[in-house]
Amino acid sequence: MRLAGKVAVVTGGGSGIGRGIALCLAREGANLAIPDLQEASAASVAQEVRALGRAAIGLRCDVTREADIRASLDRIRTDLGRIDIVVNNAGIASPPGMPFTRNTEEDWDQAFDVNVKSVFLMCKAIAPDFIERRAGRIINIASIAGPLASLTMPPYSVAKGGVIILTRIVAKELAPHGVTVNAICPGILWTGFWRDLAQDIAENNPAFRGMTARQVFEKRVAQIVPMGCEQTPEDIGWAAVFLASDEARCITGQSLFVDGGAVM
Ligand SMILES: NC(=O)c1ccc[n+]([C@@H]2O[C@H](COP(=O)([O-])OP(=O)(O)OC[C@H]3O[C@@H](n4cnc5c(N)ncnc54)[C@H](O)[C@@H]3O)[C@@H](O)[C@H]2O)c1
């Protein structure tokens, strides 16, 4: 119960990694708000959180729109009373490159809007509240694609590299105010994100022809993860619990890789 009584916001918490983070935070005592583009998914995870005995709301929110973010934060404060922890998790893969000239201007704009502009907008919206209370935790979900140059998804890779630098910028500015800001870099997880990506690779990359999406994914895990294991949403969730807890009070500006050693 390291987070008893805290209120956490997990963007994109309606599925995959965000759902795992929301449930881990709830198991440690936090109440949850889940802003997601998919309102029904957000509502369903909120229901799972309530079944654990916590308060929870799901909201429809497009994190690329400042007005949506501000309206969501207002409603969360009204319904749950306060905000202590923000997890910027919502993100999308970009259409495959290889070569990068396959990507369009729209691919780059969308990858930046959803994966990195959204983090800026949320940090901007929550900062005055956290500064005033001299407390607060921000956790940004980046990716191993940030430090690794991902040929499969160039715009995504650059956007996630941006999330890592943005994390340090906001961490530096908020450090004197008692607010910590960190990133978690997940490795490779079998969520909707990778299912779609693996399907595309199976259909379009000659090196993987004839394989199922799951076989493509498993081959990728074997190729890049020294520990040989795929990660789970709970692996990311427990890292978020740690960064949100009192035990992590002096950790800020860091990127924690939960990747079975992939980047190492
Ligand atoms: N799956 C992986 O292997 C992996 C690896 C590294 C990093 N990540 C990152 O983890 C995060 C979660 O990914 P996931 O694997 O759970 O993917 P997912 O597709 O399962 O879930 C993403 C969630 O974000 C929501 N979302 C998308 N666009 C949104 C928007 N504009 N506004 C609000 N919500 C929006 C979706 O509705 C969905 O619920 C992303 O930031 C992703 O880049 C994933």
The ligand as an ORCA input file, in Angstrom:
! r2SCAN-3c Opt
* xyz 0 1
  N       4.249     -2.588    -26.747
  C       5.541     -2.357    -26.764
  O       6.342     -3.238    -27.098
  C       6.081     -1.000    -26.354
  C       7.465     -0.881    -26.234
  C       7.992      0.354    -25.845
  C       7.143      1.419    -25.571
  N       5.798      1.269    -25.718
  C       4.972      2.433    -25.389
  O       4.045      2.109    -24.370
  C       2.880      2.932    -24.482
  C       1.637      2.065    -24.488
  O       1.709      1.192    -25.603
  P       0.911     -0.204    -25.680
  O       1.863     -1.209    -26.136
  O       0.155     -0.426    -24.437
  O      -0.062      0.141    -26.892
  P      -1.656     -0.065    -27.055
  O      -1.923      0.260    -28.466
  O      -2.026     -1.399    -26.508
  O      -2.283      1.045    -26.097
  C      -2.196      2.415    -26.368
  C      -3.347      3.128    -25.688
  O      -3.223      4.535    -25.957
  C      -4.485      5.034    -26.396
  N      -4.283      6.184    -27.279
  C      -3.753      6.194    -28.519
  N      -3.779      7.450    -29.030
  C      -4.339      8.235    -28.083
  C      -4.655      9.619    -28.015
  N      -4.402     10.446    -29.036
  N      -5.232     10.100    -26.889
  C      -5.504      9.263    -25.838
  N      -5.233      7.948    -25.855
  C      -4.661      7.434    -26.966
  C      -5.146      3.864    -27.118
  O      -6.544      4.026    -27.201
  C      -4.715      2.685    -26.235
  O      -5.615      2.478    -25.166
  C       3.064      3.748    -25.755
  O       3.570      5.026    -25.423
  C       4.099      2.942    -26.537
  O       4.822      3.748    -27.403
  C       5.234      0.086    -26.110
*
